[in-house]
């Protein structure tokens, strides 16, 4: 498993734990749905630190 796959898996785990959809996470974090979809679908290879920070803030 590479870092991108680990990040994708963890995002899905946290969404499940918080009982929110990926779409709701996009709204909460201010990250576009296409970006988050690319991350969770394994299409994003280099996920930026700013994006990770926004997702973390959205997930609290």
TORZAVEX-797406 format. One record per residue (C-alpha): y, z, x; residue number from 1. Coordinates in nm, 4 decimals, padded with zeros to 6 digits. Each point is the difference from the previous one (the first is absolute). Example, Ala and Ser with C-alpha at 12.3 -4.5 7.8 and 13.67 -1.06 7.14 Angstrom:
<recs>
north	up	east	seq
-00.4500	00.7800	01.2300	1
00.3440	-00.0660	00.1370	2
</recs>
This chain:
<recs>
north	up	east	seq
00.0000	00.0000	00.0000	1
00.3411	-00.0921	00.1369	2
00.3334	00.1706	-00.0659	3
00.1010	-00.2370	-00.2807	4
-00.3270	00.0643	-00.1809	5
00.0375	00.3760	00.0457	6
00.3547	-00.0091	-00.1383	7
-00.1130	-00.2061	-00.2990	8
-00.2864	00.2380	-00.0729	9
00.2250	00.3049	00.0281	10
00.2639	-00.1497	-00.2313	11
-00.2653	-00.0623	-00.2639	12
-00.1413	00.3527	00.0463	13
00.3433	00.1579	-00.0408	14
00.0786	-00.2090	-00.3072	15
-00.3299	00.1124	-00.1488	16
00.0675	00.3659	00.0859	17
00.3461	-00.0162	-00.1562	18
-00.1329	-00.2002	-00.2954	19
00.2489	-00.2835	00.0496	20
-00.0423	-00.3744	00.0219	21
00.0968	-00.2115	00.2983	22
00.2748	-00.1456	-00.2198	23
00.1356	00.3493	-00.0679	24
-00.0065	00.0718	00.3735	25
00.2117	-00.3115	00.0547	26
00.2574	00.1281	-00.2468	27
-00.0010	00.3504	00.1478	28
00.0285	-00.1174	00.3601	29
00.2276	-00.3011	-00.0295	30
-00.2522	-00.2246	00.1752	31
-00.0601	-00.3357	-00.1654	32
-00.3214	-00.0469	-00.1893	33
-00.0902	-00.3035	00.2086	34
00.0255	00.2065	00.3191	35
-00.2167	00.2824	-00.1339	36
-00.2508	-00.2496	-00.1424	37
-00.0211	-00.1716	00.3397	38
-00.0647	00.3375	00.1633	39
-00.2741	00.1131	-00.2395	40
-00.1611	-00.3449	-00.0086	41
-00.0164	-00.0195	00.3788	42
00.2423	-00.2910	00.0335	43
00.2647	00.2003	00.1888	44
-00.0973	00.0352	00.3648	45
00.3087	00.1723	00.1399	46
00.1310	00.2601	-00.2394	47
00.3472	00.1121	00.1062	48
00.0947	00.3608	00.0573	49
00.2860	-00.0318	-00.2507	50
-00.2440	-00.1151	-00.2685	51
-00.2383	00.2872	00.0782	52
00.2903	00.2471	-00.0169	53
00.1105	-00.1329	-00.3394	54
-00.3552	00.0267	-00.1344	55
-00.0317	00.3551	00.1354	56
00.3298	00.0969	-00.1612	57
-00.1133	-00.1535	-00.3285	58
-00.3233	00.1975	00.0158	59
00.1875	00.3141	00.1059	60
</recs>
